[in-house]
Amino acid sequence: MEIEENVVIEEAPEVETPRVIDRSGEPVIEFENVVKNYYLYKSGRERFKAMFTGNRGVRQHPALGGVSFKIYAGESVGFIGRNGAGKSTILKMITGVSYPTSGDVTVRGKVAALLELTAGFSPEMTGRENITMKGYLLGLTDDDIAEIEDDIINFADLGEYIDQPVLTYSSGMKMRLGFAININIHPDILVVDEALSVGDSRFRKKCRKAIKALIDTGVTVLFVSHSADALKSTCDRAIYLKDGGVEFDGTVDDALERYNADIEEIRRVRREKKEARRQRVLEKRAKKQAKLAAQQAEQSGEVTENDV
């Protein structure tokens, strides 16, 4: 299993005056002792059988083991951790894609998720028709959709393709339309994955500017990233997830320090194990060579005795 590169702590840009967060009211996101287990099926046949047996005997993988945290309106919170630490599972619960095995997840407000941007598109429908359909899926009324439709179309910058079936779009065009929809629905909570790659460099710059504008208006932002520079410029708080639990919750600098220290420790242990394996191989090889040399010496002695 590969270990991610350290989060390189680059020189951060000039930091603006931190926003004042009101924590006297209800949090917009609250996890209370959340546990999430996934069933691991060996085959499609086992999955089908489990439908009638209530998953009896099926092995489970614990993705989250009692996670608790609160996020208040206007906070920008970064989530960091190794692959499999639970970041994606938490985001899926916040966006309503997945549900906890136990515990409570509370989300107060409209969520826009810049993750699976093309999910829910109908390929046979035009881009304009998909805007309407996605609006309905996000709980918008006809008036709401009419109010933001032109903004979405202008932001996506698809030209005449907006009235063509989505099946004629390139993957980049579909992502641009998906981003434009999610960024213009006036969300209360914005979920962003740094792996997001939308269009050309000009459009990516446009996307970053739009996200920054939402942050400035007080939208709550959840940001998944391995980039220290991106975390520092976007977030004022970071949650470090490790083995399905919250390892640290505090400032971005402190979270990065803990994360990097753990990654270095993992690498040190792996280097030691690798060196130990190498030493065992060398010792085994040396013993084999010594045994072979002894056999050759013995055979040489026997030949000399017979000749005499």
N, C-alpha and C positions, 0 to 999 in steps of 0.2 A: 504493500500500500504506500502510495506516495504521500509525502508530507509537504504541505504548502510552504512556499517560501516565506521567510519572515516578513512581517509587515514592516516595510522599510520606513523608518521615521524621517521623513523629509522635512525640510524647513517649511513650516506652514505659512500661508499668506497672512497678511495683517488681519487680525481678528476684530470684528465689529463689536460694539457694546452688546453684551449678552441680553437677550430678551428676558423680561421678568415673567416668570411662570407662576400662575396662581394655582396653588395646591390646596386651597381651602375647600374647593368644591369636589364633585365627583370626578374620578379619572375617566378619560375617554376610552382607555383600554385597561382592563384588569384581568390578570391571570391569578387564580387562587388554587394552589396545589394541583396543577394540571398534569395529568398522566396520559400518555398516548402510547398504545401498543399496536404494532402492525403484525398481522398474521403472515407467516412465511409459508407459502404453498410450494410443494415440490413439483407440482404439475397442474395442468388444467383439470385433470380428472380429480385430483385431491381438492381443488377449489370447488368443483361442482358438488362433490360429496359433502363438503363442509356446509353447504347450503341447507342440508337436511339433518346435519348432526350438531349444529350450533358451534362449529369449529372445534369440537371436542378432539383433543389429541394433536391439534395443529400447533407447531412451534410459534412463539411470539417473539417479536423484536421490540424492546422498550426504546422508543424514540425520545420520549420525555418522561422524566421521573420525579414529578412533584414540583413543577415550575411555578413560581409566584413573582409577580412584579406589577407595578402600576405606572401608567404613562398618562400625563396630564396634557390638556389642550395647549398647543403651541410648542411643545417639546420636539426637538429633533434628536432621535435616538438611533444610534448605530448598533447593529448586531454583528458580532464577530465570533469566529470559532472555526475549528477544523471541519472538513466535510463530514457529515453525519452527526454533528453536534446538536442538531435540532432546530437550526435557523429556518429552514424551509417549512418544517412542520408548524412552527409558530406562525409564520406568515400565512400558511394555508388556513389556520384556524381563525386568524384575524380577518381574512377575506371571505370566510364562510365556505371554503372548499372542503375542509376537513373538520372533524369534531373530536373532542377529547374522549378518552376511554373513561376517565373520571376527573373530577375537579370542575371548576367553573371558568368560562371565558366570557367576559362582558365587553362589548364594543358599542360605544355610543357615538353615532355619527355616520355620515356617508363615507365609504371607503373607495378610493381609486387605487388600483394595483397595477403598477408598471412591471408586470412579470410576464404572464402569458398573454401578450398583447393581441394575438390573433385568435384566441379562444372565443368560440361563440359566433364567429362569422359564418354566414351562409354563402357558399361559393357561387350559387346560382343568382343571388341577389346583387344589385348594384351597390357601390360604395355608399351612395346616399340612402338606399333602403336599409343597409346594414347599420347606418348611424341611428335610424329610427328604431330598429330592432334592439340594438345594444342599449339604447336609451331606455326602452321598456324594461329590459333585463336589469338595468341599474335602478329601476324604480322611478324613472322620470315620467312626467305627464307630457301630453302633446304640446302644451304651451312651453314647458321647460325645454323640450327638444327643439322647437321652433326658435327659441331664444338663442340657443348655442350652435345651431346647425351651421350657420355661415362662418362662425369662428372656427369650428372643426374643419370645415372644407378649406378655409384659407390657410390654416395651420398645416394640414396634411399636404397641401400644395401638389395635388394629383392632377390638376388640369381637367381635361375632358374625361379622364379615366374615372372620375367620381360617379359618372352615370353609366359605367361599364360593369359587367359582372365581375365580382371579386376573383373568380377563377382565372381571369385574364391578368391579374396583378402578379408582379414579382413578389418574393418574400419580403423584400425591403419596403415595397409599397404597402403591403398589408400591415406591416409593423408601424409604418408612419401613420396610417389611418387609425390603428388601435391606440397609438400614443396620443394622437390628436383628440380622440374621444375621451380618454381617461383624464387628460390634463385639463379639459375644458368643462367637465361636469361640476366644477366648483366643489371639490371634495372637502370633507372635514379632516380626513386622514389620508395621507398619501404613502403608499408602500412602494419602495424603489429598490430594484436589484441592480447593482453596478455592472453585472454581466450584460445588461441591456445594451444592444448595439442597433441603433436605428438610422438607416440611410447613410448618406455621405457625411463628411466632416462638418459641412455647413449646417446640415439638419441636426446633427448631434449637438452642435453649439447652441442651436435654437432651443433644443430640448432642455439642455442644462440651464439656459436662461429662464425658461418657463418654470422649471422646478424651483429655481432660486426665487422667482417672483411669488410663487405660492408660499414658500417658507416665510418670506417677508410679510405676508398678509396674516401670518399666525396659524397656518395649517400645520397640523401635527404630522411629522414626517418620520417614517421608519425606514432605515437605510441599511442594506446588507452589503458589506464591502470588506475586502482584504487590503485596501489602499489606505495608508495612514493619512496621506495628503487629502484624499476625498473625505475621509471621516472627519478630519479636523476642520475642513472648510464647510462641512455640511451639518455636523452634529455638535451638540453641547453635552451629550451624555452617551455612554456606550455600555452595552450589556454583553459580557463575554460568556458564551455558552460552551460547556465542556461535558461530554458524555451524557447529554440529555438533561443537564441541570445548569442553573445560573452559578457560574464560578465567581463572577465579579460584576458589580453594577455600580458605576460611578463615572468619574471623568474619563474623557477619551484617552488622555495621556496615560493614566493609571491602568486602564483596560488594555491598552496596547503593550504596556510594559509587562503585565502579567501574561498576556498571550505569547509575546515573543520569548519570555523566559521559559514557558512551558514547551514551546516548539524546540528551543535549544536543548532542553533536558531530554526530550524525546530523541533528538538527533544524537546526543551524547550516548544515551543508552544503546541506540542502534549501532553507533560506531564501535562501542565496546563489544557488543555481541558479534559484530562482523569480524572484529579483530580476534575474538576468542575462537570463532569458527576457523579463521585462517590459521591460527596457531595449532588447532587440532588437526587440520589437514597436513600441516608441515610435520607435526610430530608423527602422524600416521605414515607419512611418506618416508620419514627418516627411519622409522622402525622397519618398514618394508625393505628399504635399501640395505639396512644393517643385516637383516635376515638373509637377504639375497647374497650379500658379500660373505656371510658366514658359510652359507651353503657352497658357494664357489670355492672358498678356502678349503672346506672339508673335501670337496671333490678333487681339488688339486693335490691335497695330501694323500688321498687314496691312490691317485695315479702314480705319484712318486714312489709309494711303497710297493706297488705292483711291478714297476719297472725294475726296482732293486731285486 
